């Protein structure tokens, strides 16, 4: 079905933050020393991933949805990235993150984020809102997704035959956006625990704003003594 079959405004009008996500992430993670980027702790569930891993996940999320789940419907077989390159964005050996062997240095991770965001922006430009609401993909229902689903006002339903969750493209881009907000919030919590002040002000949106999500913030510097372990 051609784009001309779906007149109306571009999908980008619903998601202006895709034109600043890269800047938000860069503002929080650049110039941090490796011992801060790699800090993890068992004290809080959200601190199980380091800041570097949070950034890697954010760089991976857009293409794991746009290519893996939506590729056939959006690109008609002409993907905007090679299969080899995509494999580094959705590493089988690194849970929902980039391949650490390819993207480890924070600037390399940010470069991958730039590449993913450019592709996401193009889809937002090329797709109308009407078409985005007319096409769907399925995802498996999980306990965590049941909580995350509370953040979505529309675009998600349950297939009565398979029991799977169906998600339109609007809800997909909203999901990616909420992932960015929530993992940036985790980055900020890690920085606060280590005695660093967050840089950006996040909107009051994202999965961490849902009732039932652990959205507590640590006291500033409450884990700063941990940095000695990484020196």
N, C-alpha and C positions, 0 to 999 in steps of 0.2 A: 504494500500500500504506500503510495507516495505521500510526501510531506504536504503536497498541495491538497490532499484529501482532508487535511486537518487545519483549516484556517484559524487564525487567532494569535494571541500573544505567545512569544517564546517562553519556554520553561524557565529560562534564566530570570524572568521577572519575579518568580517566587523565591529565588535563591541567590540574592546578591552577595551573601557571605562567601560564596565560592571564589569571589574576586579578592578576598583578603585572607583566606585560610593560610596560605603560604606565609604571609607576613606575620600572622598571629603565632604560628609555630616557630618561625625564625626568631621572633622577639623573645620567646621564652627559653630557647635552647642554645642560641649562639653564645659563644665566649664562656660557656660553662666548662670547668676543668673535667677531665675524664673521671676523677673520683666522685664527682657529683653526678655526671651523666650515667655512671654505672652503679650507683648506690641502689641497693634493694634491702628490704627488711621483712621479717616475719611478724612485725608488730601490728601491721595493718594489712588487710586483704588487698587494698589498692597499691601497696608498695611492693608487691611481688614482682612487678615489672619495673625495670629501671627507666629513667627518662629517655635514654637512648632507645630502649625497646618500645616505649610508648610512641616515640616519634616514628620508629620503623613501622609500627602497626598503622599509624595514621597514613603513612605513605602507601601502604599496601591496600588499605580498605577500598578506595575508589575503584581501582582496577579489578579487584576480586569480585566486585559487584558488576561493574560496567562491562567487563570482558567475559568473566566466567559465567555469569548468570544472564546477562542481557546481550551478549555479543551477537548472537544470531539475529535477534530482532532489530538491533540498532545499526549493524554494519554490513548486512547482506554478504557476509563471507569475506569482506575486506577489512580485517582488523587494523586498528591504528598502531599496532605494536606487534613485533614478531613473537612467535611462540617461545623462542629461547629467551627473549627479553621478559616476556610475561612470566616465565618460570621463576625468574629472580624476584618478581613482585609477589608471587604466591608460592613461597618456598615450602616444599614438603617436609623439610627438616627443621623449619623454624615456625612455630605455631602462630599463624595469622600475621606473619611479619615478612619483611624483605629477607632475602638470603644474606645472612651476616657475612658470608665470604665475598660477596659482591658489594654490599652496602653496609659498611661498619662505621667508618668515620662519619661524624655528624654532618659534615658538608656533603658527603656522598648521599646520605639519607635525605637531606634537604633537596638535593638535586633530583632524586627519585620522586620526592613529593611534588616538585615543580612539574615533572613530566606527567604524573598522574592527574594533577589538577588541570593542566592544559587540555588533556583528553576529556575530562569531566566538563570543563567549560564549553568545549566544542559541542558536546551532546546537548547541553543546556541551550545553546544557541540554535542548533539544528532541529530541535524538537519543540513542537507546540505543546501547550498545556493540555489541549484537547486530545492529542495523540497520546501524551504521557498518561492520561487517565484511562485510555482505551486498551492499553496493553498491560499484561501481568506476567509475573514469574511466580514460582512456588518456592517456599522454604520450609524446612522442618520445624515443627513447633517444639520448643524446649521450655523448661521451667523459667530460665532467665528471659527468654523471649516473651513469656507471658507478662513479666514485669515491664520489659521494654515497650511492649505493645501499648501500655497505658499512655505513653507519650505521644501517640499518633492519633490525631483527630479523625483521619479518614485514610482511604487507600489500601486498607488491609482487611481481609476477610478470610473465612475458613471454607475450603473446598468441601462440600457435604459428602462427596464420594470418597476422596482420599484422606480427608482429615488434615491435609497440609494447609499451611498458611499461604494465601495468594496476596501478592503485593504489586501494586501498580508502580509505574516509574516515578510518579510524584513522591510516593511513600519511600521509594528506594533512595532518592536524593535527600529526602528528609532524614532517613536513617543514617546515611553517610555523614550528613551535617551534624546529627546528634552524636555520632561516634567522635567526631572532631571535638565538639564541645566537651564531652565527657572525658576524653583522654587528655585534652589540654588541662582540664580541671585536675586530673591525676598528676600531671607534670607540675602544676602549681602546688599541689599538696606536698609532693616530694621536695620541691624547692623550699617551701615553708618549714618542713621538718628539719631541713639542713641549714636553716638560717638565712635563706635567700627570699627576697620579696618578689612576688609575682609581678609581671610587667603589664600584661593586658587585662582589660576588664571583659569578662565573658558575658554574653547575654543570659538572661534567665530562661534557659532552654537546654535540653539535652537529657540523656537518660539519668544522670545524677540528680536531676530535679524531681524525679518521680517518687511518690510516696513509697517507702519500703526500701529504697536504695540507700546505701551507706554514703552519705554526703558530708560527714563530719570532717572538719579540718584540724590538723595537728597544731599544737602551739609552735610558734616560731622558734626554731633552734632546738626542738625537743629531741632530735636525733643527730645533732651536730657532732656529738662525740664519736659517732660511727665513722666519720670521715677519716679518722686516724687509721682505721683498718685498711684503707685504700692507698695510703701514702707510700 
